[in-house]
């Protein structure tokens, strides 16, 4: 499975993407989210 870390500055868009996709059934592990690239600039666990 691939890991997904979602980076999107618009909260409503980020929440919509996060909540409307069944990550596991699509073959992904949802690892987290960030509003800005700078806060997401570290390796995914």
Order of alpha helices (4+ residues) and beta strands (2+ residues): beta-alpha-beta
